[in-house]
Amino acid sequence: MNDRLNQLALFVRTVEAGSFSKAAREFGLTQPSVSRAIASLEARLGVTLLHRTTRRLTPTDVGQALVLSARDALAAIDEAESAARGADLLSGVLRVSLPTAFGVRQVIPHLPGFLALRPALKIELMMSDRYEDLVAEGADLALRLGDQPDSAFLTRKLASAARVIVASPEYLNRRGVPVTVADLADHDCLGGPANAVRELWTFQRGGRSEKAAIEVRVRTGSGAGVVACAVSGLGVAMASTWMCEQELRDGRLVQILRDYVLEPIDAHVVFPSGRRAPRKARAFSDYLSAALNAKP
C-alpha cells in the first residue's frame, strides 16, 4: 500500500510541477526513479497518464482526473495522520512562499517559537519578490502583502500594518521638513514596484481626503529597497511599519506628516486552489496571525 501511495504522490507532484526533475528534488529521488515509478503506476492501472515530450509533461484526460481524486485522497490521509499525532506533533516539511523583506523582518523572528512547539516539523521558506505559481512550486501556503486579486485561491487576512511617510534626518536637514501634503511637490520622493514615474498618495485628515501627485525620483522593486533608499537620504518614502520599524526606532528614519493618515496595508495567507490546506499550514497561519496582531 505504501508503494502505491508513493506512486500517487509522485504522480500528483510531477503533474503540478510539470517536471520529473522538480518532483524528484522534492522527494529526494533521482529523475529516472520518478519516471520509473510513474511508468509502474501506468502499467498497474493499464492507462496512459502523461503525454511526454522533450519540452513538457501534460496529463491525459485520465491523468488529470486521477490528479484531482488522488490529491484529495492524499490530503485526507495527511489530515488523518496529523489529527492522530496531535497539533504539537505535526511532521513533514511545510513549504511557505513569501516576499523576501517581509520574511526577514516579520516572519523569521517568529519561527523559533512556532518550531519549538512542533519539534517534528521542518520549514522551507521560498523567499522571492515575485508571485510564484503555488501549485507548480509545491507551496503549502503563501504570504502576500496588499490587495489580493480575485482568484480561486482561498485567501485569509492575517494582520494589518500602518503606512507612514518617512525620511532620513540628513535629508530633512538638507531639504527641510514637509508640513503639508502639498509640500511634497518640492521634495524628492521614492517609489516601490510600478511602471509609472508618477503616482498618487492619498491621505486622510480630519475626515477629509487629500491627494498628492508624487514625482518619483528613485523607484525600486521592493519595499526593502524603498526603505534603504530613504535611509541613504535619497528622499521621502511611504512605507509600512512592518518594513521600517527598526529604522524608526534607532533614528535612521523619522516619521513626518504625522497629522495625516494613510490606508494601512494588509498581510494575507493564500492557500493553493484545488486542495484542502494541510493541518500544518493552518497551524502556521494561526500562529503567525496571533504573533503579528500581538505587536504594538
Beta strands, then each sheet from edge to edge (+ up, - down):
strand 1: 50-52
strand 2: 57-59
strand 3: 92-98
strand 4: 121-127
strand 5: 141-145
strand 6: 154-161
strand 7: 163-167
strand 8: 189-191
strand 9: 198-205
strand 10: 208-219
strand 11: 237-240
strand 12: 254-256
strand 13: 261-262
strand 14: 265-271
sheet 1: 1+ 2-
sheet 2: 4+ 3+ 5+ 14- 6+
sheet 3: 11+ 7- 12+
sheet 4: 8+ 10+ 9- 13+
end
